[in-house]
Amino acid sequence: SLFTHKDKPFSPSRVEAILRAIMIGPDLTKEQREQVINLLREYADCFALSISEVYAAEGVVHKLNIPEGTQFPKRVHQRPLSAPQCYYLHKKIDELLEAGVIKQCHPSDMKCVS
C-alpha cells in the first residue's frame, strides 16, 4: 500500500507517488527542478496521499475570537444541493468519518458559529 505515512513515510513507492501527484511548473531550470524534487523527497513525511494519512497535531487548540454577547441567527437557511453536489458532499463526509477526522454527532449538539 502507498498509504504508509505513519510507519514508512519515506518508502520509495510512497515518495514516487508524492512526486507524481505534485505538478512542478515548467518555468524552472533543470537544476532548480532537481532541487525541488530533492526537497520533496527530503520532506516526504509532510505530505498525505489520502485523508486517512492526516492526523491531529498534538497540543494544538483552535480558538475563535468571538466577542462576548455576540448573537447568531437561530435558524440558518441552507441552499438546496444539486444531485451531483449532494453525492460529492456525502462521499467526502463518509471519507472524513472513516478516517476519524470528524465524528458523528446529533444535530441538537451543534450551535451556529458562522
DAZIVEN-V584634 format. One record per pair of residues at least 6 apart in sequence whose ideal C-beta (glycine too) atoms are under 8 Angstrom apart, sorted by the first residue. I is the first residue (numbers start at 1). J is the second residue. Records with the same first field share a line. If there is no record, write none. Layout:
# DAZIVEN-V584634
I->J + J
This chain:
# DAZIVEN-V584634
2->13 + 14 + 17 + 49
3->14 + 49 + 50 + 52 + 53
4->11 + 14
5->14 + 45 + 47 + 48 + 49 + 53
6->53 + 55
8->14
9->44 + 45
10->41 + 44 + 45
14->44 + 49
15->40 + 41 + 44
17->49
18->40 + 44 + 47 + 49
19->37 + 40 + 41
21->49
22->40
24->33 + 36 + 37
28->36
40->47
48->54
50->99
51->95 + 96 + 99 + 101
52->98 + 99
54->99 + 101
64->113
66->113
72->111 + 112 + 113 + 114
73->112
74->112
76->112 + 114
81->89
93->102
96->102
97->103 + 104
